[in-house]
Amino acid sequence: KQYLYPKDATNEDYKTIENLVKNSDLWKEDNTKADSNVDIAQREISLIDICQIQNDENCFSNMLAYFMQQKQYRKLWTEFFKSLGITLEENYSVTREKSAKIENNDNQDYNPNGGRMDIFISDNNKNMIVIENKIKSDINDIGTDENNSTQLRRYYNYVNWLRRDESDENLNPPHFLIL
């Protein structure tokens, strides 16, 4: 879902959305309708709206990490990840802003490294998930370091460095998700 707020939208924006919704070639079933007399931006005001944190990546990452850590929601999260084809045991841990700095690295193949992963999830079976949360920012911003490496490349290098001593061929690969 995406909302257009009246202060940011023009009549042309609403017409574009209406045309997309009415275009039956874009939908599997023709069960859509649009009423141009209804303001599609009207909805219930949420706590996120009241606090004006719609564009705050850290707030969203903190909320996700909080709910992922709660015991009563662990099964929900493991089932969610399972639906994405990701194996994760309920004994997982969640780390916010995990440093991706490779310490004592003698092998230059793992460079460049560094940065902070928004959410890092791992369990006792070496299953790992990196979640990068993006709101109004570019995921492939090169030039953020002296090696012209992207964030995701540095995180990938770090996770592979963590798994460097693993020789088990049945070990699940790490997963990288962008929200």
Secondary structure, DSSP 4 states (H G I P E B T S, - for coil): -----TTT--HHHHHHHHHHHH-GGGSSSS-----TTS-TT--PPPHHHHHT-TT-HHHHHHHHHHHHH-GGGHHHHHHHHHHTT----TT-EEEEEEE-PPPS---GGG-S---EEEEEEE-TT--EEEEE--SSS-TT---SSTT---HHHHHHHHHHHHTTT---TTSPPPEEEE-
